[in-house]
Amino acid sequence: MNYELKDFDAIRPYSDGEVRQAMNELLADRQFNQVLNGFTPWLPEWLRNGVLKAANVGVDTVMQFQLRFMKPVAKFILKRGSTGYDFQYEGISPGEERYTFVSNHRDIVLDSTFLSVFLNDAGFPTTCEIAIGDNLIIYPWIRILVRLNKSFLVERSLPLRQQLASSKLMSEYMHYAINVKKENIWIAQREGRAKDSDDRTQESVLKMMAMGGEGTPIERLKDLHIVPLTISYEYDPCDYLKAKEFQLKRDIPGWKKSKQDDLENMKTGILGKKGRISYYASPCINAWLDELATLPKTELYREIARRLDADIHRQYQLFPSNYVAEDLLTGVPHYAERYTHKEKLAFEKYIRSRLKLIDIENKDEAFLRERMLTMYANPLRNRRAALQAK
């Protein structure tokens, strides 16, 4: 089927011709302005004024919005919230090819935002379109903002029949974005973040991507030029919030996050300290997909997910926090040569400080501590397993 842009109006980002009206609607939204005022005090005056000026003058395309509005803010977040960052992409090149980056998920907002900045800085011809769950579209202004920032919507919580149709539409849009619009795409390897940092690709994500395009499942996936992307944080600003969720889910049957919880996670992730940040793009999986062509469908997606995970796990950037966490959990200093005594004491102090931030009834400190340590140990465990299996 030959699609046109209008066929995807229900989920697609804004096109260049829609930017000016969307900007006007955004700036006229009272709640957006309240949120902007709440977030911008931590921005220096020159950047805050520049952001507002960029919002009003000379922004007529999506790329202009990203480069004049989003990129300066993202750069400031990196400068303020990290102690350094790097983007390694030896497996791909900034040429004519477009890629679908499938990554582990560390931050609701920043994973894809940072990737767009890194792609632009590295000379790639475009940034990336972003798959975002509509459960995060809590208010009308968020819908406008994310669509301005190249986001397309993943419709969730639909009845089964509607969910299948929605997944098909999203898959067709991804193929359209790669091959017609010539855009890169970012999508998380699973719905939501892995709260314990045990990053695993959901087969359903791969099956969705193979619903669009033409040919065999292998040919449809090759059409998207999938690149495994590994995101590593030294510190997770939301670690204590995730630990809190673990206890609430354990103690309260049916507990679910509220809209306010989602906002708190977004704000904490944006403003919190992250330490060092590393992004690593592995080679496109087209290099090995054909090796799996004879597998039955019941095994195909499982094996693709396994190989994707191995690619992601092998490229984790590990920090003293990961090694200390593993040794504290096992009670055996297997990795003592990977950190100093001072670094161990600093991490233990950090964990104690995060525990103090958790304010819930019947606070189970031993359980919460174990959950947080596991978050930091799992990247090490997964990398170790991936390297041993290679």
N, C-alpha and C positions, 0 to 999 in steps of 0.2 A: 504494500500500500504506500502511495506517495502522500506524505503528510505535509501540511503547511503549518506555519507558526500558530495560526488561529485555532488549530485543532488541539493545542495544548494550553489554551487560555486559562483553564481551571487550575493549573499547577505551575506554569512557567514563570521565570523572572520577567521583569519589565524589559521592553525593548528600548532602544535609544529614543524613539519618538514619544515614549511615555514618561520619560524621566522628569521633564520640567513640571508636568502636572502632579506627578507623585511627590516631588520635592515640595511643591506648594501645599499639598494636602498634609504632608508630614509636619511642616513648620506651623501649620494652622492647628495642629492637634494639641489641645491643652495638656493632656496627660504626657505626651512626648516631651513637651517643654519642661514639665515638672521633673521628669526623669533625667532629661539633659542637664538641668540645673543641679540635680542630685549627684550626677556622675562627674560633671565637669569641674567642680572645685579642685579636684586633685590634678587637673591639667594646668600647666602654666598659662598665664594670661595670653601670651603671644599665640599659643596653639589653640586655646579656646576661642579667641577672636578669629583666628584663621579658619577654624572649622566652620564657624557660623558664617563667615564671609564666603567661604567656598560653597556653602549650602545655598547661598543667594545669588552668587555671581559666577558665570562661566561654566556651570555644570549642566551640560546638555546631553551627555551620553553616559552609559553605565560605567565605562572605563574611567571617564572623568570623575564620576562620583567616587569610585574606588580609590583612585590615585590622589584626589584632593581632599576627600573626607575620611575614608577608612584607613588608608595607608599611614597618614601622619599619626592618627590615634593608635594604630597597631604598633608603630615604631616606638611611640612613647610608652606604651604598655610593656614592650620588650625591654626598653631602657630602664623603666622603673621597677618592673617585677622580675627581671631575670639578671643573672650575673654573667650572661653570655649565651650565644646561640649559634648554631651552624646548620647548614643545609647541604647534604651530600647527595649527588644525583648522577654518579658515574654510569648508572645503568640506562639513562635516558639522555636525550639531547634537545636543546631548544631550537629545533628545526621546524619542519612543516607538520610533523606528527602531533596529534592531540592524544591525551591520555586520560584514563579513568583511574584516579588515585583511590585505592581501597586501603584504609588505614585503621589501626587501632585508635581508640577514642579516649582522649584525655580531658578535653574541655568542650563544653556545649557550644561555645561561641568561637573560641580562639583557634581550634585545630585547623579549620579551613581558612580562617582569616590570616593566620601566620603563613600558611602555605601560599596563599595568593601573593603576599608580600615577598616571600622568598622566590617564587617563580618570576615575579617582576624584576627583582634585583638581579636575578641570574640571567636575564636577557630573554626569557621565554616570551613569545609574541602575545600571549594573553594570560590571564590569571586562571581562575577556575569557577565553574558553576557548582553550587553547593546543594546537596540533598539534605533537607531539614524536615523533621517531623512536625506535622501540624499541631501536635500536642503542645508545642512550645509557642504557638501563635496565640498567646493569651489575650492580647489586646489588638485592636485594629492598627495602631501605629507600628506594632512589631511586624505585621504582615507587610506593610508598606516598606519598612526599613529593610527587611530581609530580601524582598523582591528587588529592591534597588541594588542590593549587594549580591546579585546573581544567584539567589537561592530559588530552587524549585521545591515544591511541597510534596512530602511523603504523607499520604492520607492514611491515618491509622484509626483503629476502633470502628471499622466498618463491618457490616454483615458480610458473611463469607463471599456471596456472589458479587457484591459491590467491591469487596477487597480484591478479588481476582481481576475485575475490570480495571480498577485503579492501578494495580501493579502492572498490568499490561500497558496502560497508558504511560506510566512513568518509565517503563523500559523503552517503549518506543520513543519517548522524549529524549532519553539518554543517547540512544543511537542517532537521533536527529541532531542533538547538540554537538556530538562528536563529528559527525560526517557532513552536516549541512551548515551549521553555525560555526563549525571549526573552533569549538570551545573545549577546554579541559573540564573534567568533573572531579569533585571530591565526594566520596560517600564512605560512611563508617562501615566497618566490617560486620556490625551487628546493630540491632535496634537498641539505642541507649548505650551508656557507658558500662564497662565491666567494673562493678564497684570494688572488686578485689584485685583489679589489674591483671586478671587471668584472661588475656585477650584471645578470643576465639572467633573465627569467621562463621557466621550462620549460613548454613546451606541455602536457606530461604532467600538470602540476599543474592546469591549467585543464580538461583533459579529465576528470580525476578529479572535479573539482567539478561537472561537468555530467552525471555518471553518476546523481546523485540528483535527487529532485524530479520534476516532471512538465512535459510540453510539449516545445518545441523546445530545442536547446542554448542559444539566446539566452535563452529564458524561464527555464530552469533556473539559468543564471548570474545573471540579474536577481533571482531569488528569494533569492540570498545577499547582495545589496547590497554588492558588492565595492568596497573603498576602497584605492587605492594609498597605501602608507605609506612615506615616505622616512626612513631612519635615517642620521644623519651623526655620525661621531666625529672629533674632531681628531687623536687618537692611538689606535691599535689596540693594546691590551695584548698581543695574541697575534701581532703582526707578525713577530717573530723566530721564533716557533714555526712560522708558516706558511712563512716563507722556508726554514727547516730542512726542512720537509716537501717543498718543491719540489726541494731538492738530493737528498734521500733517494730520492724517486721517480725522479729523473733517473738516479741512479747505481746503484740497486738494483732490478732488474726484479721486479715484483710486490710491492714494499714496501707495507705497510698499517699504519695506526696501531693501536697496542695499546689495551687498556682503560686502562692507565696513562697513555698519551698523551692519551686523551679526558679523564681526570680532571685532568691537568696543564693542558690547555686550559681546562677549566671553572674551575679555581681561579685561573689566571692572568687570565682574563677578568673574573672577579668582583673580584679584589683589585688589579688593575693600574690604572695611571693612564690616564685617557681624555681629559683636557683638556675641551674644550667638547663638549656633546652636543645634537643637535637632532633633533626628530621633527616631521614635517610630513605631515598627512593631506590628500590631494587630494580633490576631489569624487568621489562615487560614480560608477562607470563606467556605471551605468544610463543616465546622461545621453547616452551615445553608442553604447551597445551596439546599439540598433535600426538604426543606420546600416549595420551589418555583416550584417544579416539575409539579404541575397541572396547572400552569399559561399558558395561550396562549402565543405564541412567541411575539405577539404584545405588551404584558405587561411584559414578562420575563426579557428582557434586561434592560428595564426601572427600574424595581424593583431591579435588581442586582446593577445597577448603583447607585440607591438611597441608598441602604444599604452600598455599598462601600464608598460613600461620607460621610455617617453618621459615619462610622468607622474612616475615615480619619479626619473628622472635630472634633470629640470628643477628639482626642488626640493632637490637636494643643497645643504647649507650648506657652502661652501668656506672653508678656513682657509689661513693662510700655508704650512702644511706641504704642502698640495696644489699650490700654485703653485710653491714652491721645488722640489719633487720633479720637476715637469714640466720646469722650466728646467734642472735638473741632468741629466735624461735626454737632452734635446735638445741641450744645450750652448749654447743661445741664450736670453738673458734676456728672453723675450717678455713675461713677467708681472712684471718687476722692480718695477713700480709698485704691485703687490699685496702687497709685503712689504718690510720694512726690512733693511738689512745685518745688523743685530743678530739679527733673526728668521731670516735665512738661516744665519748662523753657529750659532745655537741648534739649528736642525733638523739641520744637518750633524753637529753634536756628538751629537745624539740618535741618529741613524742609526749612528754609530760605536759608541755605547754598546750598541745593540741587537745589533750584529754580535758584540760581545764575549760576549754571552750564549749564542751558538750554539756548542755543543760537539759536533762530529762529526769523524770521520776525513776526511782529504783536504778540509778546509774550503776551499771556493771563494769567497773573499771578494768577488771582482768579480761573480760570478753572484748571490750572496746580496744584495749591495747593490742590484743592478739589480732583483731581485725585490721588495725592500722599497720602493724608490722607485716602482716600477710600481703597487704597492698604493695609494700615496698620490696618484699622478698620474691613475689611471683615473677616479675620480669627476669630476675636472675635465674630462677628455676626453669622458666620457659626457654631462655637462651641456652642454658646448660643442656637441656634435653634436646633442643634443635641441633646443637653442635655435635652432640654425641650420636645423633641419628644420621648425620650427614654421611 
